[in-house]
Amino acid sequence: MNISKLSIATLALLMTIGLAACEKGPAETAGEKIDNAAENMGDKIEDATDNAGDKLEEAGDKIEDKTD
C-alpha cells in the first residue's frame, strides 16, 4: 500500500512542478483541479486501507478471544 501512496504523492509533486511555470489561465486551473482530485483520491485510499486494517484487527481479536 505504501507504493500506491508514494506514487500518488510523486504524481502530485510532478504535476505541481510542471505547472509552476504556467501563467494563470485555463491550464493552471485544470492543473489545480487535477492536483485536488489526486489528493482527494489519495485521502480516500488511505481511509479505505485504514478501515480495512481496523476490521482485520477486530476480526483477529475476535478469533483470539474465542480460542482462549
PyMOL Python script that loads the backbone (N, CA, C, O; Angstrom):
from pymol import cmd

cmd.read_pdbstr("""\
ATOM      1  N   MET A   1       0.811  -1.200   0.000  1.00  0.00           N
ATOM      2  CA  MET A   1       0.000   0.000   0.000  1.00  0.00           C
ATOM      3  C   MET A   1       0.854   1.264   0.000  1.00  0.00           C
ATOM      4  O   MET A   1       0.439   2.300  -0.519  1.00  0.00           O
ATOM      5  N   ASN A   2       2.040   1.175   0.580  1.00  0.00           N
ATOM      6  CA  ASN A   2       2.891   2.350   0.627  1.00  0.00           C
ATOM      7  C   ASN A   2       3.319   2.787  -0.766  1.00  0.00           C
ATOM      8  O   ASN A   2       3.520   3.977  -1.010  1.00  0.00           O
ATOM      9  N   ILE A   3       3.459   1.835  -1.680  1.00  0.00           N
ATOM     10  CA  ILE A   3       3.853   2.182  -3.042  1.00  0.00           C
ATOM     11  C   ILE A   3       2.759   3.033  -3.687  1.00  0.00           C
ATOM     12  O   ILE A   3       3.071   3.987  -4.400  1.00  0.00           O
ATOM     13  N   SER A   4       1.510   2.717  -3.456  1.00  0.00           N
ATOM     14  CA  SER A   4       0.418   3.496  -4.032  1.00  0.00           C
ATOM     15  C   SER A   4       0.418   4.919  -3.497  1.00  0.00           C
ATOM     16  O   SER A   4       0.247   5.866  -4.265  1.00  0.00           O
ATOM     17  N   LYS A   5       0.603   5.079  -2.223  1.00  0.00           N
ATOM     18  CA  LYS A   5       0.639   6.416  -1.620  1.00  0.00           C
ATOM     19  C   LYS A   5       1.829   7.202  -2.168  1.00  0.00           C
ATOM     20  O   LYS A   5       1.720   8.391  -2.467  1.00  0.00           O
ATOM     21  N   LEU A   6       2.958   6.521  -2.294  1.00  0.00           N
ATOM     22  CA  LEU A   6       4.149   7.175  -2.817  1.00  0.00           C
ATOM     23  C   LEU A   6       3.940   7.582  -4.268  1.00  0.00           C
ATOM     24  O   LEU A   6       4.363   8.664  -4.675  1.00  0.00           O
ATOM     25  N   SER A   7       3.299   6.735  -5.044  1.00  0.00           N
ATOM     26  CA  SER A   7       3.040   7.052  -6.449  1.00  0.00           C
ATOM     27  C   SER A   7       2.130   8.265  -6.581  1.00  0.00           C
ATOM     28  O   SER A   7       2.367   9.134  -7.420  1.00  0.00           O
ATOM     29  N   ILE A   8       1.104   8.327  -5.767  1.00  0.00           N
ATOM     30  CA  ILE A   8       0.171   9.451  -5.807  1.00  0.00           C
ATOM     31  C   ILE A   8       0.879  10.741  -5.408  1.00  0.00           C
ATOM     32  O   ILE A   8       0.700  11.781  -6.042  1.00  0.00           O
ATOM     33  N   ALA A   9       1.681  10.663  -4.358  1.00  0.00           N
ATOM     34  CA  ALA A   9       2.403  11.850  -3.905  1.00  0.00           C
ATOM     35  C   ALA A   9       3.399  12.315  -4.972  1.00  0.00           C
ATOM     36  O   ALA A   9       3.535  13.514  -5.213  1.00  0.00           O
ATOM     37  N   THR A  10       4.091  11.373  -5.607  1.00  0.00           N
ATOM     38  CA  THR A  10       5.048  11.721  -6.654  1.00  0.00           C
ATOM     39  C   THR A  10       4.339  12.351  -7.841  1.00  0.00           C
ATOM     40  O   THR A  10       4.810  13.349  -8.387  1.00  0.00           O
ATOM     41  N   LEU A  11       3.218  11.782  -8.242  1.00  0.00           N
ATOM     42  CA  LEU A  11       2.445  12.327  -9.353  1.00  0.00           C
ATOM     43  C   LEU A  11       1.995  13.749  -9.048  1.00  0.00           C
ATOM     44  O   LEU A  11       2.118  14.634  -9.895  1.00  0.00           O
ATOM     45  N   ALA A  12       1.478  13.971  -7.858  1.00  0.00           N
ATOM     46  CA  ALA A  12       1.024  15.309  -7.482  1.00  0.00           C
ATOM     47  C   ALA A  12       2.191  16.302  -7.475  1.00  0.00           C
ATOM     48  O   ALA A  12       2.040  17.442  -7.917  1.00  0.00           O
ATOM     49  N   LEU A  13       3.338  15.874  -6.980  1.00  0.00           N
ATOM     50  CA  LEU A  13       4.508  16.743  -6.943  1.00  0.00           C
ATOM     51  C   LEU A  13       4.969  17.089  -8.354  1.00  0.00           C
ATOM     52  O   LEU A  13       5.250  18.252  -8.642  1.00  0.00           O
ATOM     53  N   LEU A  14       5.050  16.103  -9.231  1.00  0.00           N
ATOM     54  CA  LEU A  14       5.476  16.357 -10.601  1.00  0.00           C
ATOM     55  C   LEU A  14       4.510  17.286 -11.327  1.00  0.00           C
ATOM     56  O   LEU A  14       4.936  18.160 -12.082  1.00  0.00           O
ATOM     57  N   MET A  15       3.225  17.100 -11.104  1.00  0.00           N
ATOM     58  CA  MET A  15       2.235  17.967 -11.741  1.00  0.00           C
ATOM     59  C   MET A  15       2.360  19.391 -11.219  1.00  0.00           C
ATOM     60  O   MET A  15       2.221  20.347 -11.982  1.00  0.00           O
ATOM     61  N   THR A  16       2.616  19.535  -9.948  1.00  0.00           N
ATOM     62  CA  THR A  16       2.774  20.861  -9.355  1.00  0.00           C
ATOM     63  C   THR A  16       4.004  21.559  -9.918  1.00  0.00           C
ATOM     64  O   THR A  16       3.947  22.737 -10.272  1.00  0.00           O
ATOM     65  N   ILE A  17       5.105  20.841  -9.999  1.00  0.00           N
ATOM     66  CA  ILE A  17       6.340  21.420 -10.543  1.00  0.00           C
ATOM     67  C   ILE A  17       6.143  21.787 -12.010  1.00  0.00           C
ATOM     68  O   ILE A  17       6.557  22.861 -12.446  1.00  0.00           O
ATOM     69  N   GLY A  18       5.515  20.901 -12.766  1.00  0.00           N
ATOM     70  CA  GLY A  18       5.291  21.146 -14.187  1.00  0.00           C
ATOM     71  C   GLY A  18       4.405  22.345 -14.446  1.00  0.00           C
ATOM     72  O   GLY A  18       4.591  23.059 -15.431  1.00  0.00           O
ATOM     73  N   LEU A  19       3.457  22.567 -13.581  1.00  0.00           N
ATOM     74  CA  LEU A  19       2.537  23.682 -13.776  1.00  0.00           C
ATOM     75  C   LEU A  19       3.014  24.982 -13.127  1.00  0.00           C
ATOM     76  O   LEU A  19       2.396  26.031 -13.312  1.00  0.00           O
ATOM     77  N   ALA A  20       4.095  24.920 -12.378  1.00  0.00           N
ATOM     78  CA  ALA A  20       4.595  26.115 -11.693  1.00  0.00           C
ATOM     79  C   ALA A  20       5.014  27.188 -12.688  1.00  0.00           C
ATOM     80  O   ALA A  20       4.909  28.377 -12.389  1.00  0.00           O
ATOM     81  N   ALA A  21       5.485  26.792 -13.861  1.00  0.00           N
ATOM     82  CA  ALA A  21       5.940  27.751 -14.857  1.00  0.00           C
ATOM     83  C   ALA A  21       4.790  28.332 -15.683  1.00  0.00           C
ATOM     84  O   ALA A  21       4.987  29.314 -16.399  1.00  0.00           O
ATOM     85  N   CYS A  22       3.628  27.761 -15.599  1.00  0.00           N
ATOM     86  CA  CYS A  22       2.479  28.229 -16.385  1.00  0.00           C
ATOM     87  C   CYS A  22       1.946  29.547 -15.830  1.00  0.00           C
ATOM     88  O   CYS A  22       1.958  29.786 -14.623  1.00  0.00           O
ATOM     89  N   GLU A  23       1.483  30.383 -16.734  1.00  0.00           N
ATOM     90  CA  GLU A  23       0.804  31.595 -16.301  1.00  0.00           C
ATOM     91  C   GLU A  23      -0.604  31.221 -15.867  1.00  0.00           C
ATOM     92  O   GLU A  23      -1.144  30.188 -16.264  1.00  0.00           O
ATOM     93  N   LYS A  24      -1.175  32.069 -15.055  1.00  0.00           N
ATOM     94  CA  LYS A  24      -2.530  31.794 -14.588  1.00  0.00           C
ATOM     95  C   LYS A  24      -3.455  31.771 -15.790  1.00  0.00           C
ATOM     96  O   LYS A  24      -3.495  32.718 -16.575  1.00  0.00           O
ATOM     97  N   GLY A  25      -4.174  30.718 -15.924  1.00  0.00           N
ATOM     98  CA  GLY A  25      -5.069  30.564 -17.055  1.00  0.00           C
ATOM     99  C   GLY A  25      -5.741  29.208 -17.015  1.00  0.00           C
ATOM    100  O   GLY A  25      -5.751  28.550 -15.975  1.00  0.00           O
ATOM    101  N   PRO A  26      -6.297  28.787 -18.126  1.00  0.00           N
ATOM    102  CA  PRO A  26      -7.027  27.513 -18.152  1.00  0.00           C
ATOM    103  C   PRO A  26      -6.151  26.316 -17.784  1.00  0.00           C
ATOM    104  O   PRO A  26      -6.619  25.397 -17.111  1.00  0.00           O
ATOM    105  N   ALA A  27      -4.891  26.313 -18.213  1.00  0.00           N
ATOM    106  CA  ALA A  27      -4.015  25.184 -17.898  1.00  0.00           C
ATOM    107  C   ALA A  27      -3.752  25.102 -16.394  1.00  0.00           C
ATOM    108  O   ALA A  27      -3.748  24.016 -15.815  1.00  0.00           O
ATOM    109  N   GLU A  28      -3.535  26.249 -15.774  1.00  0.00           N
ATOM    110  CA  GLU A  28      -3.283  26.250 -14.331  1.00  0.00           C
ATOM    111  C   GLU A  28      -4.535  25.816 -13.566  1.00  0.00           C
ATOM    112  O   GLU A  28      -4.454  25.050 -12.606  1.00  0.00           O
ATOM    113  N   THR A  29      -5.676  26.309 -14.001  1.00  0.00           N
ATOM    114  CA  THR A  29      -6.931  25.918 -13.350  1.00  0.00           C
ATOM    115  C   THR A  29      -7.151  24.420 -13.478  1.00  0.00           C
ATOM    116  O   THR A  29      -7.538  23.762 -12.512  1.00  0.00           O
ATOM    117  N   ALA A  30      -6.907  23.878 -14.670  1.00  0.00           N
ATOM    118  CA  ALA A  30      -7.060  22.436 -14.879  1.00  0.00           C
ATOM    119  C   ALA A  30      -6.063  21.675 -14.015  1.00  0.00           C
ATOM    120  O   ALA A  30      -6.402  20.641 -13.439  1.00  0.00           O
ATOM    121  N   GLY A  31      -4.835  22.179 -13.921  1.00  0.00           N
ATOM    122  CA  GLY A  31      -3.823  21.533 -13.094  1.00  0.00           C
ATOM    123  C   GLY A  31      -4.206  21.503 -11.631  1.00  0.00           C
ATOM    124  O   GLY A  31      -4.002  20.500 -10.947  1.00  0.00           O
ATOM    125  N   GLU A  32      -4.759  22.601 -11.153  1.00  0.00           N
ATOM    126  CA  GLU A  32      -5.206  22.652  -9.759  1.00  0.00           C
ATOM    127  C   GLU A  32      -6.318  21.642  -9.508  1.00  0.00           C
ATOM    128  O   GLU A  32      -6.349  20.987  -8.467  1.00  0.00           O
ATOM    129  N   LYS A  33      -7.227  21.521 -10.463  1.00  0.00           N
ATOM    130  CA  LYS A  33      -8.315  20.543 -10.318  1.00  0.00           C
ATOM    131  C   LYS A  33      -7.759  19.123 -10.292  1.00  0.00           C
ATOM    132  O   LYS A  33      -8.225  18.281  -9.525  1.00  0.00           O
ATOM    133  N   ILE A  34      -6.767  18.863 -11.128  1.00  0.00           N
ATOM    134  CA  ILE A  34      -6.144  17.540 -11.149  1.00  0.00           C
ATOM    135  C   ILE A  34      -5.423  17.275  -9.832  1.00  0.00           C
ATOM    136  O   ILE A  34      -5.527  16.186  -9.268  1.00  0.00           O
ATOM    137  N   ASP A  35      -4.692  18.276  -9.345  1.00  0.00           N
ATOM    138  CA  ASP A  35      -3.996  18.137  -8.057  1.00  0.00           C
ATOM    139  C   ASP A  35      -4.979  17.830  -6.938  1.00  0.00           C
ATOM    140  O   ASP A  35      -4.747  16.940  -6.120  1.00  0.00           O
ATOM    141  N   ASN A  36      -6.079  18.574  -6.910  1.00  0.00           N
ATOM    142  CA  ASN A  36      -7.089  18.355  -5.870  1.00  0.00           C
ATOM    143  C   ASN A  36      -7.698  16.967  -5.983  1.00  0.00           C
ATOM    144  O   ASN A  36      -7.914  16.293  -4.975  1.00  0.00           O
ATOM    145  N   ALA A  37      -7.976  16.540  -7.212  1.00  0.00           N
ATOM    146  CA  ALA A  37      -8.555  15.212  -7.416  1.00  0.00           C
ATOM    147  C   ALA A  37      -7.577  14.128  -6.961  1.00  0.00           C
ATOM    148  O   ALA A  37      -7.983  13.157  -6.324  1.00  0.00           O
ATOM    149  N   ALA A  38      -6.295  14.286  -7.283  1.00  0.00           N
ATOM    150  CA  ALA A  38      -5.284  13.307  -6.875  1.00  0.00           C
ATOM    151  C   ALA A  38      -5.151  13.265  -5.360  1.00  0.00           C
ATOM    152  O   ALA A  38      -5.022  12.193  -4.769  1.00  0.00           O
ATOM    153  N   GLU A  39      -5.183  14.432  -4.740  1.00  0.00           N
ATOM    154  CA  GLU A  39      -5.087  14.485  -3.284  1.00  0.00           C
ATOM    155  C   GLU A  39      -6.308  13.833  -2.638  1.00  0.00           C
ATOM    156  O   GLU A  39      -6.173  13.069  -1.682  1.00  0.00           O
ATOM    157  N   ASN A  40      -7.490  14.131  -3.155  1.00  0.00           N
ATOM    158  CA  ASN A  40      -8.706  13.527  -2.615  1.00  0.00           C
ATOM    159  C   ASN A  40      -8.690  12.014  -2.787  1.00  0.00           C
ATOM    160  O   ASN A  40      -9.091  11.275  -1.888  1.00  0.00           O
ATOM    161  N   MET A  41      -8.221  11.554  -3.955  1.00  0.00           N
ATOM    162  CA  MET A  41      -8.150  10.125  -4.196  1.00  0.00           C
ATOM    163  C   MET A  41      -7.183   9.487  -3.212  1.00  0.00           C
ATOM    164  O   MET A  41      -7.472   8.424  -2.662  1.00  0.00           O
ATOM    165  N   GLY A  42      -6.039  10.124  -2.982  1.00  0.00           N
ATOM    166  CA  GLY A  42      -5.077   9.603  -2.013  1.00  0.00           C
ATOM    167  C   GLY A  42      -5.666   9.515  -0.614  1.00  0.00           C
ATOM    168  O   GLY A  42      -5.439   8.541   0.104  1.00  0.00           O
ATOM    169  N   ASP A  43      -6.425  10.538  -0.230  1.00  0.00           N
ATOM    170  CA  ASP A  43      -7.070  10.531   1.087  1.00  0.00           C
ATOM    171  C   ASP A  43      -8.077   9.394   1.196  1.00  0.00           C
ATOM    172  O   ASP A  43      -8.149   8.722   2.225  1.00  0.00           O
ATOM    173  N   LYS A  44      -8.851   9.180   0.141  1.00  0.00           N
ATOM    174  CA  LYS A  44      -9.851   8.113   0.164  1.00  0.00           C
ATOM    175  C   LYS A  44      -9.197   6.743   0.216  1.00  0.00           C
ATOM    176  O   LYS A  44      -9.674   5.848   0.914  1.00  0.00           O
ATOM    177  N   ILE A  45      -8.101   6.575  -0.524  1.00  0.00           N
ATOM    178  CA  ILE A  45      -7.380   5.300  -0.488  1.00  0.00           C
ATOM    179  C   ILE A  45      -6.814   5.056   0.905  1.00  0.00           C
ATOM    180  O   ILE A  45      -6.887   3.944   1.429  1.00  0.00           O
ATOM    181  N   GLU A  46      -6.257   6.089   1.490  1.00  0.00           N
ATOM    182  CA  GLU A  46      -5.701   5.956   2.840  1.00  0.00           C
ATOM    183  C   GLU A  46      -6.792   5.603   3.846  1.00  0.00           C
ATOM    184  O   GLU A  46      -6.595   4.739   4.701  1.00  0.00           O
ATOM    185  N   ASP A  47      -7.943   6.270   3.747  1.00  0.00           N
ATOM    186  CA  ASP A  47      -9.061   5.969   4.646  1.00  0.00           C
ATOM    187  C   ASP A  47      -9.528   4.530   4.470  1.00  0.00           C
ATOM    188  O   ASP A  47      -9.786   3.831   5.449  1.00  0.00           O
ATOM    189  N   ALA A  48      -9.634   4.091   3.220  1.00  0.00           N
ATOM    190  CA  ALA A  48     -10.102   2.728   2.946  1.00  0.00           C
ATOM    191  C   ALA A  48      -9.130   1.692   3.503  1.00  0.00           C
ATOM    192  O   ALA A  48      -9.555   0.698   4.091  1.00  0.00           O
ATOM    193  N   THR A  49      -7.835   1.916   3.322  1.00  0.00           N
ATOM    194  CA  THR A  49      -6.863   0.946   3.838  1.00  0.00           C
ATOM    195  C   THR A  49      -6.835   0.964   5.365  1.00  0.00           C
ATOM    196  O   THR A  49      -6.666  -0.081   5.994  1.00  0.00           O
ATOM    197  N   ASP A  50      -6.998   2.133   5.958  1.00  0.00           N
ATOM    198  CA  ASP A  50      -7.064   2.206   7.422  1.00  0.00           C
ATOM    199  C   ASP A  50      -8.275   1.452   7.940  1.00  0.00           C
ATOM    200  O   ASP A  50      -8.173   0.700   8.910  1.00  0.00           O
ATOM    201  N   ASN A  51      -9.428   1.649   7.298  1.00  0.00           N
ATOM    202  CA  ASN A  51     -10.649   0.964   7.716  1.00  0.00           C
ATOM    203  C   ASN A  51     -10.516  -0.543   7.550  1.00  0.00           C
ATOM    204  O   ASN A  51     -10.936  -1.306   8.420  1.00  0.00           O
ATOM    205  N   ALA A  52      -9.935  -0.973   6.440  1.00  0.00           N
ATOM    206  CA  ALA A  52      -9.752  -2.404   6.214  1.00  0.00           C
ATOM    207  C   ALA A  52      -8.819  -2.986   7.279  1.00  0.00           C
ATOM    208  O   ALA A  52      -9.063  -4.077   7.796  1.00  0.00           O
ATOM    209  N   GLY A  53      -7.771  -2.267   7.596  1.00  0.00           N
ATOM    210  CA  GLY A  53      -6.848  -2.729   8.639  1.00  0.00           C
ATOM    211  C   GLY A  53      -7.527  -2.831   9.992  1.00  0.00           C
ATOM    212  O   GLY A  53      -7.289  -3.777  10.743  1.00  0.00           O
ATOM    213  N   ASP A  54      -8.372  -1.859  10.302  1.00  0.00           N
ATOM    214  CA  ASP A  54      -9.108  -1.887  11.570  1.00  0.00           C
ATOM    215  C   ASP A  54     -10.031  -3.101  11.629  1.00  0.00           C
ATOM    216  O   ASP A  54     -10.108  -3.776  12.656  1.00  0.00           O
ATOM    217  N   LYS A  55     -10.726  -3.377  10.536  1.00  0.00           N
ATOM    218  CA  LYS A  55     -11.650  -4.517  10.509  1.00  0.00           C
ATOM    219  C   LYS A  55     -10.900  -5.835  10.634  1.00  0.00           C
ATOM    220  O   LYS A  55     -11.360  -6.755  11.311  1.00  0.00           O
ATOM    221  N   LEU A  56      -9.743  -5.928   9.979  1.00  0.00           N
ATOM    222  CA  LEU A  56      -8.938  -7.144  10.102  1.00  0.00           C
ATOM    223  C   LEU A  56      -8.431  -7.323  11.528  1.00  0.00           C
ATOM    224  O   LEU A  56      -8.399  -8.439  12.047  1.00  0.00           O
ATOM    225  N   GLU A  57      -8.044  -6.237  12.146  1.00  0.00           N
ATOM    226  CA  GLU A  57      -7.583  -6.320  13.528  1.00  0.00           C
ATOM    227  C   GLU A  57      -8.710  -6.750  14.456  1.00  0.00           C
ATOM    228  O   GLU A  57      -8.500  -7.570  15.349  1.00  0.00           O
ATOM    229  N   GLU A  58      -9.907  -6.201  14.250  1.00  0.00           N
ATOM    230  CA  GLU A  58     -11.062  -6.590  15.059  1.00  0.00           C
ATOM    231  C   GLU A  58     -11.381  -8.069  14.869  1.00  0.00           C
ATOM    232  O   GLU A  58     -11.674  -8.775  15.833  1.00  0.00           O
ATOM    233  N   ALA A  59     -11.323  -8.535  13.618  1.00  0.00           N
ATOM    234  CA  ALA A  59     -11.602  -9.941  13.347  1.00  0.00           C
ATOM    235  C   ALA A  59     -10.556 -10.822  14.031  1.00  0.00           C
ATOM    236  O   ALA A  59     -10.897 -11.861  14.596  1.00  0.00           O
ATOM    237  N   GLY A  60      -9.295 -10.418  13.983  1.00  0.00           N
ATOM    238  CA  GLY A  60      -8.245 -11.173  14.654  1.00  0.00           C
ATOM    239  C   GLY A  60      -8.454 -11.221  16.160  1.00  0.00           C
ATOM    240  O   GLY A  60      -8.218 -12.251  16.791  1.00  0.00           O
ATOM    241  N   ASP A  61      -8.899 -10.101  16.739  1.00  0.00           N
ATOM    242  CA  ASP A  61      -9.173 -10.056  18.166  1.00  0.00           C
ATOM    243  C   ASP A  61     -10.312 -11.006  18.538  1.00  0.00           C
ATOM    244  O   ASP A  61     -10.246 -11.687  19.561  1.00  0.00           O
ATOM    245  N   LYS A  62     -11.357 -11.050  17.707  1.00  0.00           N
ATOM    246  CA  LYS A  62     -12.488 -11.943  17.968  1.00  0.00           C
ATOM    247  C   LYS A  62     -12.055 -13.402  17.909  1.00  0.00           C
ATOM    248  O   LYS A  62     -12.459 -14.219  18.736  1.00  0.00           O
ATOM    249  N   ILE A  63     -11.235 -13.709  16.930  1.00  0.00           N
ATOM    250  CA  ILE A  63     -10.747 -15.085  16.813  1.00  0.00           C
ATOM    251  C   ILE A  63      -9.891 -15.451  18.013  1.00  0.00           C
ATOM    252  O   ILE A  63      -9.993 -16.551  18.557  1.00  0.00           O
ATOM    253  N   GLU A  64      -9.048 -14.515  18.415  1.00  0.00           N
ATOM    254  CA  GLU A  64      -8.183 -14.757  19.573  1.00  0.00           C
ATOM    255  C   GLU A  64      -9.005 -14.959  20.824  1.00  0.00           C
ATOM    256  O   GLU A  64      -8.696 -15.835  21.631  1.00  0.00           O
ATOM    257  N   ASP A  65     -10.058 -14.156  21.002  1.00  0.00           N
ATOM    258  CA  ASP A  65     -10.924 -14.281  22.180  1.00  0.00           C
ATOM    259  C   ASP A  65     -11.621 -15.639  22.210  1.00  0.00           C
ATOM    260  O   ASP A  65     -11.787 -16.225  23.279  1.00  0.00           O
ATOM    261  N   LYS A  66     -12.029 -16.141  21.050  1.00  0.00           N
ATOM    262  CA  LYS A  66     -12.749 -17.419  21.006  1.00  0.00           C
ATOM    263  C   LYS A  66     -11.819 -18.606  21.204  1.00  0.00           C
ATOM    264  O   LYS A  66     -12.258 -19.677  21.622  1.00  0.00           O
ATOM    265  N   THR A  67     -10.555 -18.426  20.911  1.00  0.00           N
ATOM    266  CA  THR A  67      -9.622 -19.556  21.066  1.00  0.00           C
ATOM    267  C   THR A  67      -8.994 -19.593  22.441  1.00  0.00           C
ATOM    268  O   THR A  67      -8.291 -20.548  22.773  1.00  0.00           O
ATOM    269  N   ASP A  68      -9.231 -18.577  23.246  1.00  0.00           N
ATOM    270  CA  ASP A  68      -8.673 -18.575  24.623  1.00  0.00           C
ATOM    271  C   ASP A  68      -9.415 -19.501  25.523  1.00  0.00           C
ATOM    272  O   ASP A  68      -9.079 -19.618  26.701  1.00  0.00           O
TER     273      ASP A  68
END
""", "prot")
cmd.dss("prot")
cmd.show_as("cartoon", "prot")
cmd.util.cbc("prot")
cmd.orient("prot")
